[in-house]
């Protein structure tokens, strides 16, 4: 027989067997066989036939198939049934599946309780369910259980127990667990500080988890657990920036700004700063404001400087409040307004900014734009002095 004809015959035979298999399953499924119904779910999933998948998923779940119940719960939670998330229906299905000891459903039910999705939030119940799934070998549950014991969510904080579950999850290649262990070893939280261990855990997770990639970049930049390598540091910052992680985008700007392992390129650095700023990163917003105010790498533009200072200040960035206060106090780019300056300085001072505390002390001491108030002057000067401001201490000594 012609080889081509043989291949065609084999293909047709396989297709015929497959069609016969589907027909047989369909007969069983129409007779209420939950297992056959779920096998059809798998087949139609592989064919990307959402309508048939959902049809048999609902029938299999209704007939008590635990895996179908769990998957249908996920569909409802994500809004894949009718386009609208239904966490209450998901909770109902997770419960039914978990009652049949389906480990992934126990995990999902635990998260539902923990986060208050489809039911009242209850971290104690949520963590107990996650621990149950973790003890059944579910790796994601091991991570969440470790995190719960580390932070005292629904349980008494216990670092030994936290480490046990985080290490189990890390051994199961959970990237979040490896990253969390890296953080613990880097800063010595609950374990002996060990830069090499931190580096090792970050590296295991960095290919698939952006936070680990970012932390690994910091290791290469600072020499934590490895030799300083700016090029590798930049590589991992770029990996984290690929998912729009804003600190990573900002740090790439710093690399081109300072010339770390690359040719210094201020315009390119500014592009990264601006990208991070426009995506909402307060440090980048503050930095862009400084650049516009100084005309460094960009046009000198006090309107844009004020805009970016205000964006950062709106996120509680104390130094931005301080600089806005300076603009109003001095009348730079805005009309001089002592009342607005004092308001901005107060925001900054309450955020711990020593310069604003010092300025408020002088304002209340001398009565610039306000009635002199020596008690308030002492209050603000004392706070600034406690942060090491020598001028504040000198002014305080005169009161």
NORQUILIN-V638110 format. One record per residue. PSI is psi in radians with two decimals (NA if undefined). Layout:
((PSI) (PSI))
This chain:
((2.49) (2.27) (-0.68) (-0.72) (-0.64) (-0.76) (-0.72) (-0.74) (-0.76) (-0.73) (-0.79) (-0.63) (-0.76) (-0.75) (-0.68) (-0.75) (-0.75) (-0.75) (-0.73) (-0.68) (-0.78) (-0.74) (-0.75) (-0.77) (-0.69) (-0.70) (-0.87) (-0.73) (-0.73) (-0.34) (0.13) (0.23) (1.90) (-0.63) (-0.76) (-0.69) (-0.72) (-0.57) (-0.61) (-0.61) (-0.83) (-0.77) (-0.79) (-0.47) (-0.77) (-0.49) (0.05) (0.63) (1.59) (-0.67) (-0.88) (-0.65) (-0.87) (-0.68) (-0.90) (-0.47) (-0.77) (-0.74) (-0.72) (-0.74) (-0.73) (-0.55) (0.15) (0.23) (2.05) (-0.68) (-0.65) (-0.71) (-0.75) (-0.82) (-0.72) (-0.61) (-0.75) (-0.71) (-0.81) (-0.70) (-0.62) (0.03) (0.50) (0.02) (-0.94) (0.30) (-0.12) (2.14) (2.43) (1.40) (-0.50) (-0.75) (-0.67) (-0.79) (-0.74) (-0.77) (-0.71) (-0.72) (-0.79) (-0.74) (-0.73) (-0.58) (-0.28) (0.27) (0.50) (2.04) (-0.70) (-0.57) (-0.67) (-0.74) (-0.88) (-0.63) (-0.70) (-0.77) (-0.60) (-0.82) (-0.76) (-0.73) (-0.02) (0.72) (1.95) (-0.01) (2.96) (2.44) (2.32) (1.66) (-0.55) (-0.85) (-0.72) (-0.83) (-0.64) (-0.70) (-0.72) (-0.70) (-0.67) (-0.81) (-0.66) (-0.74) (-0.28) (0.00) (0.13) (2.01) (-0.84) (-0.63) (-0.59) (-0.71) (-0.87) (-0.63) (-0.76) (-0.75) (-0.66) (-0.79) (-0.53) (-0.64) (-0.10) (0.62) (1.81) (-0.02) (2.91) (2.29) (2.29) (1.84) (-0.57) (-0.78) (-0.70) (-0.81) (-0.65) (-0.84) (-0.64) (-0.69) (-0.64) (-0.76) (-0.69) (-0.67) (-0.41) (0.23) (0.55) (2.04) (-0.57) (-0.67) (-0.76) (-0.72) (-0.74) (-0.73) (-0.65) (-0.76) (-0.77) (-0.76) (-0.61) (-0.70) (0.01) (0.65) (1.82) (-0.10) (2.88) (2.32) (2.30) (1.76) (-0.66) (-0.76) (-0.71) (-0.86) (-0.76) (-0.78) (-0.73) (-0.74) (-0.64) (-0.53) (-0.24) (-0.53) (-0.45) (-0.12) (2.07) (-0.59) (-0.66) (-0.67) (-0.74) (-0.81) (-0.61) (-0.69) (-0.71) (-0.64) (-0.82) (-0.57) (-0.73) (-0.23) (0.59) (1.90) (0.07) (2.98) (2.58) (2.29) (1.71) (-0.60) (-0.75) (-0.62) (-0.83) (-0.69) (-0.79) (-0.52) (-0.72) (-0.63) (-0.77) (-0.62) (-0.40) (-0.40) (0.41) (0.62) (1.97) (-0.72) (-0.57) (-0.76) (-0.78) (-0.77) (-0.53) (-0.69) (-0.73) (-0.71) (-0.81) (-0.47) (-0.79) (-0.21) (0.62) (1.81) (0.05) (2.89) (2.27) (2.31) (1.58) (-0.77) (-0.70) (-0.69) (-0.75) (-0.62) (-0.75) (-0.75) (-0.79) (-0.69) (-0.82) (-0.67) (-0.80) (-0.37) (-0.06) (0.23) (2.05) (-0.68) (-0.68) (-0.66) (-0.77) (-0.72) (-0.72) (-0.67) (-0.76) (-0.74) (-0.74) (-0.62) (-0.64) (-0.28) (0.62) (1.94) (-0.23) (3.00) (2.61) (2.00) (1.78) (-0.47) (-0.78) (-0.60) (-0.83) (-0.71) (-0.84) (-0.57) (-0.75) (-0.63) (-0.78) (-0.71) (-0.62) (-0.31) (0.20) (0.32) (1.87) (-0.71) (-0.51) (-0.74) (-0.73) (-0.80) (-0.62) (-0.74) (-0.73) (-0.70) (-0.77) (-0.63) (-0.68) (-0.20) (0.65) (1.93) (-0.15) (2.89) (2.38) (2.28) (1.76) (-0.61) (-0.80) (-0.65) (-0.79) (-0.69) (-0.78) (-0.75) (-0.65) (-0.74) (-0.81) (-0.74) (-0.70) (-0.36) (0.12) (0.22) (1.98) (-0.66) (-0.70) (-0.68) (-0.74) (-0.80) (-0.73) (-0.67) (-0.80) (-0.71) (-0.83) (-0.43) (-0.76) (-0.27) (0.61) (1.88) (-0.03) (2.92) (2.30) (2.43) (1.70) (-0.53) (-0.76) (-0.67) (-0.81) (-0.74) (-0.88) (-0.66) (-0.64) (-0.75) (-0.72) (-0.74) (-0.64) (-0.32) (0.16) (0.21) (1.87) (-0.64) (-0.67) (-0.71) (-0.69) (-0.75) (-0.67) (-0.64) (-0.32) (-0.16) (NA))
